[in-house]
Amino acid sequence: MRTLGAYEVVHALKTGGMGEVLLARRRGPGGFEQLVAIKTIRAELVAQPQAQAMFADEARLLARLTHPAIATVFDFGEAPGLGGGGGERYLVMEYVPGLRFRELVDRRPPPAIAARAIAEACRGLHAAHELRDLAGAPLGVVHRDISPENLMLGHDGRVKVLDFGIALVKGRETVTEHGTIKGKPPYMSPEQARGEALDRRSDVFSIALVLHELLTGAPVFTGDSLYAVARAVVEAAIAPPSAARGTALPPGLDDAVMAALARDRDARAPTAAALADALDRVAAGVGGESLAAWAERALVDEREAHRRWLVQVLGGDGAARAVGRSSGQVTAPLAPPPSPSPSPSPSPSPDAPARPEQGRAPARPVSKDADSHIAPGSHRRAGPLGLLLLLLLLGALALVLLLLTRDAPRSAPDAAIVARASLDAAPSSPPPDATRTPSSASPDASPTAPPPDAGPRTPPPRRDAGPRAPAPPVDAAPTPTPTPPAPAPDAAPAPAATEHGYLKLIAEPFATIRIDGIGHGSTPKYKLRLPAGPHDVELISPDSGEVRLRRTVTIVPGQTVSISIP
């Protein structure tokens, strides 16, 4: 297994132009485990001093930023290289499971929810813009790469601004040459597209473009080439979101968006905080549910799918720690006691454990050297007469128990044993109920756990089963064949099969997506929801219009199909 310092690499989450993002975990004593995201530099760039300097700059910047809307940095280190040479640098950050705003665009959230999400991102951006050095001088931070790919909504409703890799910072070791353009053309500000000097208002324009796309479902600027897109950023008319979507928006939302999209920087919303305040006022006027409440309700499928994915990625070991006992140990299910034989059983050996009787809890095994009722060694001194009396006593006892329990339903202790076993069962043990499916497993809930009110209970008498006695009573109708047992009280019906799956698309450089002849924005797409069945997928170069990939994929319900091209 690949390791970076104290972290075990579990899965590759994303590969980009500069490096990759990995899911990793750190373990410690007492069952401690922490999932983190680790950012690294691509292998072919490790030897380039400029790439190493940019990575170190990003680490230093993020280490100074402490805000709920910016992913927390835990560590920055260097793994030893082969032969004692230079190693691989890595940046350890908070792992936030959720949806990129690119996927959120496809979900078409309500306008008030979109406004609340962008307002949270604006608060994080403003914290970066306000960053100062130890002497109190502003560092002039500009993100320069705000786009739907670099904003995330967590499954818990938290918003995060990601990837400060090309951020502009005063005193940064790697300085962008004058006239060099960095960023994604469809989300640039006009001054950024012209290669001019930038300040925080450039990020305000970019994040307003993301909000416009959230409200309308389509990017503001498009074109057949990168040049055409950049020219549209500088010259093309910008329609208000309500006009682009063809429906009315909450009062004030159009005004807030268009104020942030003013091409004249002096007429533009001056700070990200000012845009956040305007969006907060719009959302407050609408009312309704909070961002966290909406995420809790609307992202339930994504949240459960992520939990199932974590179980698969971490393996059975991770699943057991997630739902087992704190020590990592679990108790195997108890087997129900065997039914007594109608005929007297042979005399038990003095060294054999006593068999439990019908209707009683299983007795503890009898030790070779100790018995709770008979003194040690007395079995061997009993003689033939003692053995004969013991046989007669056991036969009479078995006959009495058989007559007493012949017509009785299964007793409560058996049900108690089964219920108790299900609470302590290992997650990897298959549940006895055949109606349960693997999709019910998650790191937070054992698939064999009963509902909260489950406990020892006596099953109701079966109305359709006749007595077993040869001569049934007059008021009971005999049944020629026994009916199958009723389902367990905690049995859950099998969940309905999903009718959709997901498609993951990654292309470097980015490409526009067309599926079954319909446009779906640009790459990367990490979880594009599609109906199950075959689909024609095309990835098209935005600058030349050339089809870089054409493929037919089959979407399987509940699963993700991945396509990646360099």
N, C-alpha and C positions, 0 to 999 in steps of 0.2 A: 504494500500500500504506500502511495506517495505521501510524504510528510513535508511540511514547511514549519520548521521550528517545533513547537509543541502541538501543532495542529495536523490532524489527519484529513487529507483531501477525500471528499466523499463523491462529489459530482461536479461536472463543469456546467455552470449556469449560463454563461454568455461568452462569446468570442467576438472581439471587436478589432478595429484597426491597430490599436496600440497594445492590446493584451487581452487577457481573459479574466472572468470572474468565476470563482470556484466556491462551492458549498463545502465547508469543512467543519470539523468539530474538535473540541478540546476536552479531554477527560481528566478527572482528578480523583482523589480519594473519596470514599463514601458514596460512590455512584454519581459524582458530579459530572455533568456533561453540558457543554454550551455549543450551540450552532452559531457559526459566523460566516460572513462572506469575505473571501480573500481576493484581492485584485493583484494581478501579476503582469509583468511585461512579456510580450511574445518572445519566444526563444531567439528568433532572428534579430531582435532589437536589443537583446541583453548587452551585446558588445558595443552598442552605440552610445557614446557619452551624452549626447543631447537627450536621448530617450530616458536614460537613467536620471539626468538632471530634472527633466520634466516630472518624472515620477516622484522624486524626492521633494520637489516643490509642492506637488499636490498633497503629499503626506503632511508637510509642514503647515500648509493652509488649513487642511481639515482638522488637524490637531488643535488649532486655535478656535475652531467653530464649535460652539455648544448651543444647539437649538433643537427643539423637538422636531422641526421639519427638515433637519439635515442628519444623515446617517452618522452615528457616533463612531469614532475611530478608537480601536482598542490597542493596536500594536502596529509597529513598522519594523521589519527585520530583514535579515539576509540569510538565506539558507546556504551552507557551505557548498562550494563548487567542487568538481572532481579534481583530485590531485592537489587540493589546497588552493586552487585558483579562485577567481571572483565568482561569487555565488549568485543566486536568484533573489532579487528583492521582492518583498511582498507587503501589502497593506491590508491589515485585518480590520474589518468594519462590522457594524451591526447587520445581522441578517433580517431583512424585512420581507416576509412572504406577502405577495399581493399582486396587483395588476399595474402594468405600465399604463400611462395615460393613453398610449396608442391603442391598447385594448379597451380602455374606458370610452374612447371615442366610438368604438363599435357598439358599446352598450347603450349609447344615447341616454345618459342620465338626465333627470329632470333639470331644468335651468337653475333652480335654486341650489341643487346639489353641486352642479358644475361650478357655480359661483363660490360656494363654500370651499370646494376643493382647491380652486385657484387662489382664493384668499389665503388659505393655509400655506400654499407654496410661496406666495408673495411674502409672508412673514419670514420664512426661512431665507429667501433671497435678500430681504432687507437686512437681516442679521449679518449676512456675508458682506453686503455693501457697506455696512457700518463698521466693519472690522478695523481695528487700529493697532499700531505697534505698541511696545512698552512705553514709549515716550508720548503716546497719545496722538500721534500723527496718523491720519487715515491711510489705509493701504490701497484704496482705490480699486477694490475687487470688482471685476465684471466677469460673470460666468461665461458668456459668449457662446454657449451651446445649449440654451434652453430649448427643449423640443418635447414632444410627447414621449419619446424614448427615455428621457432623462428626468421624468417626473413619475412618481409611483404612489398609488393608493394602496395602503396595506389592508389586509383582510379585516383589521380591527378599526378601519376608518382613519388611520394616521396617514398624513401626506409627507413624502420625503423628496427633497431635491437631490439628485444624484450627479456624479461625474463632473468634478471640477478639474478634469485633466488638462483642459486648455484655457483655464481661467486666467484672466489678466490681473496681475498683482504687482504693485509697486515693489521694486527690489527683487523681483523674481530672477533666478539664475538664467532661465531660458527666455529671452526677449523675442517677441515676434517682430520680424523685419517690417518696416513701413511699406504699406501696400499689399502685404500678405493677408489673405482672407482665411479665417478659420471659422468653422461652424457649419451648420446644415443650411443650404440656400433657402429652402422654403420657410425657414423660421428666423431669418436674419432681419435686423433693422436696416433701414435705408442707408444709414451711415456705415454700417458694417459691410453691406454689399459694395459700397463705394471704396472701402479700404481706408476710411477716415479714422481719426482718433475716437475712442469709445469712452463712455461713462455709464453709470448705472441705468440711465434711461434707455440704453440699448436693450438691456434685459427686460425692462418694462414692456417695450414694444414686442419682444419675442414671446413673453408669457401671455400677452393679450392675444397674439395669434393662436396660441394653444387654446385659450378660452373660446375664441371665435369658432375654432374647429370642434370643440366639445359641444357647442350649441347648435352647429349646423351639420356636423357629420362629414365635412369636407374641408381640406386645407384652403387657406385664403389664396395662396399663390401657387400656380402650376405652370408647366411649360414643357415643350418637347425637348429641351436641353437645359443644361445648367445655366448657360448664358440667358436663355429665355426666362428662366425662373428668377435669376438675379435682376433682370430688367423689369420684370413684373413687380418685384419688391420695391423698386425705385419709382416706377411710373404708373402701374395699374391702379384703377379705381378700386376702392375697398367699400363693399356694400355693408350696411349694418347687419348684424346677425339675424334680426327678425325678417329683413328683406330676403336674405339668402336662404332662410329656412321656410319662408312663406307663411309663418304663423307669428302671432304676437308673443312677446316676452314680458316678464314682470317689469313694472315701471322702473325706469332708471338703469336697466341692464344695458340696453343699447348705448346709452350715453356714457356709461363707465367704460365699455369696451372701446368705443370710438375715440374717447379722450386719450386712452392709452395707445391708440394706433395712429395718432397724429404724426405725419412725416416730419414736421418741424419740431425738433427736440424742445424748443422753448415753449411750444404750445401743448406738449405732451404731458401726461400725468408725471409729476416730478420724481416720485419715488414709488417703489413697490409697496411700501406701507400705505401710501395714499390710495393706490388702486385697491389694496386689501380693505381699507376702510369703506370705500365706495361699494365694493361687493358685499361687505357685511351688512350695510344698510339695505341693499336690495334684498338679501336673503332674509333679514329680519322683517321686512315688510311683507314677504310672502308667508313666513312662518313654516309650519310643517316640521318634518323630522330632521334631526341633526345628521351630520355626515356620518358619524359613528353608527347611528341607528339605521340609516339607509344601507351602509355597508353590511351590518349584521343581517339585514333582511335580504338584500339583493345579491350578495356574494356568497350565499350559503353553499351553492354548488361548487364554486371555485375553492372555498375553504375546505370542504370535505374532500374534494379531489386532491388538494395539496396534502392533506393529512394521509390519505391513502398512498400518495406518491412518496411521502417521507418514510412510511413503513417499508415500502419496497426498496428505497435507496439505502436506508440505514440497516435493513435486514431484520431478521427475527430478533437479533440481539437488541437492536434499538427499540423494537416494539415491546419487548418484554420489560425493558427499563421504564418505558413510558407508562405502562399500566400495571406493572407488577408491584411487588413490595419494595420498600426502600433498600433492602439488602440486595436486590436483584434476584432473590430466590422466590420460587413460586411453588405452590403445593399441587401435587397431581390429584386428579379427580378420584374420589372414593368410589369403589365399585359397590353396587347394591348387594345385600347379603343373599346367598343362594337359598332357593326354596327347599324345605325339608322333604326328604323322601318319604312316601307313605309306608314303606316297610322299615322295620327296625334296622339301623345301620350296625355293622360289626363293632365290636368293642374297640374303643379308641386306645391307641398306644399311650403309655404314660408320658412319652416325649412329644406327642402330637398336640397341636393347638386345638382347643375346643371349637366346634362349628357353631355359629350362631343359629338360634332357632327362629322360626317364622314369627314375625311380629315383634321381634326384640332387636335392640341395637346390637351390632356385632360385639362379641366379648373380646377382651384383650388377649393376645397370645399368652399361652401358659409357658412359663419358663421351665427349663430342664431342672433347675435347682430350687424352684419355689412354686408354691401353689397357695392360693388364698384360703383354701378350705381344708386341704389334706397335708399332713406333715410330710417332709421330704423322706423318700424311701418307703412310705407306707404302701404304695402301689405294688411293690415287689413282694411285700410280706403278706398280702391279702390272702393268697392261696386259692385253690379251685372253688371253694364254697363262696368266697367273697366275690370272685368274678361272676359266678352264676347269679348271685343276688343282684350284682350291678347290672347284668344284662336284663334281668326281669324288670328292674326298676326303670331302666332306660326305655324298654319296650312299652311299659305302662304309661310312662310320661309322654312318649311320642304319640300314643294312641289318643290320650286325652287332648293334647294340643291339636291333633288332626281334627278331632270332632269339634273343638271350639272354634277353630279358624277356617274350617272348610268352606263355609258360606260367607265369610266376612270379606269385604273389599280390602285392597292393599292398605296397610296400616300407615299411620302418620309418620312414624320414624323413618320409613323408607323415603318418603317425600322430603323429609328434613335432610336426609343424607344427600340426596340429589341436589337440593337447593344450596346446601353448604358447599358441595363440591364445585358448583358452578361459580361461586364467589372466589374460590382460591385456584381455579384452573389456570394453567399456563396459557398465554395467548396463542401459542402455536398448536395447542391441542384442538382438533376439530370438534365443534359443538355437536351434541347428540341430536339436535333438531335439524333435520335435513332441509328445512325451509330456509335456513339462514344462508347467506351468500358471502363471498369474500369481500364484497363491497361494503359490508357493514363494519369491517375492521378499520380502526383508526388508532393513532398513538394515544388518544385521550380516553378511549373507552374500550373495555374488553368485549370481544364479540360474544362471550358466553355469559356476561353479567345479566341478571334478571332485572326487571323493572324495580323502581324504588320500593314498592310495597310487597315485593316478593319475600317469602319466608316460609318456614315450615307450615304446611297446610295439608289437610286431608282432602284428597280428590273426591268430588261428589259421586254418589253411587251411580253406576251405570244402569240406565233404565231399560236398555235393550238386551242386556245379557241375562239369561236365565240362570238359576242356581245349578251348581254342579252335582248336587245329590241325585241319586238314581230316581228317587220319588219326589218330584217337586211339589211344593205346597199348592193348594187349590187356587190361591189368589195370584200365582205367578205363572206366566205362560212360558214353557220351555222354548229355548231357541236352538234349532238344530246345529248351527255353526256359530262360533264366537265371532263377535264383531271386532274390528281393530280398535285398539285403545284410543281414547280421546286425546287430542293434542295437549301438550304441557301448558299449564296456565300462563307461562311467560313466552310462549311461542309467538313469533311475529310473522305476519304474512310476508312473502317474498316481495321485495321492492320491484316496482315496474321498471322494465328495461328502458334505459335511456335511448333516445332516437337521434342523438347527435354526438359528434366527436370534435376534435380540435386539430388544427394545422399550425405548425411552427415553421416560420420562414425566416431565414437569415441570409443576407447577401452582402458581400463587401466588394466594391462600394455598394451603396444602397440601390435598390431597384424598385420600380413600381410593380404592383401586383394586379393580375387579372385572373379571375376564377370564373369559369364557365361564361367567359365573355363580359364579365362585370368587374369594374375596377374596385379594388379594396385598399386604396392608399399605397404606402410604400413600406419596404422592409426597414427594420426587423418587425416581425409579428410573432409574438411568443405564444399566443393562445387565441387563434382565430376560430370561432365557433362555426361549424358547418354541419349540415344534415348528413346522416350516415349514407354511404354509397360512393360511387365514383364521381370524381370532379376533375376537370381539365384546368391545370395550373400553368400560368405563364409569368415569368419574371422578365421585365423589360427594362433595358438601359434607359434612364431618363434623359440622357444627353443625345443619344443617337437614335432612339426608338427601336434598336435592335432587340430581338427576342433572345435573351441570354439563356433561358431554360424553358422548355415546354414538356410537361409531364402529366400523365393521368395518375391520380392517387385515389385510393379507396379509403374513405373515412370509416373507422370502426367505432360503434357506439361506446362512449366513455373513454376512448383512448386518444393519444396524441400522435400524429404523424409528423416527422421532422424532415425539412428540406433545407440544405445549406450549400451555398456555392461560394467560391472564393471571389 
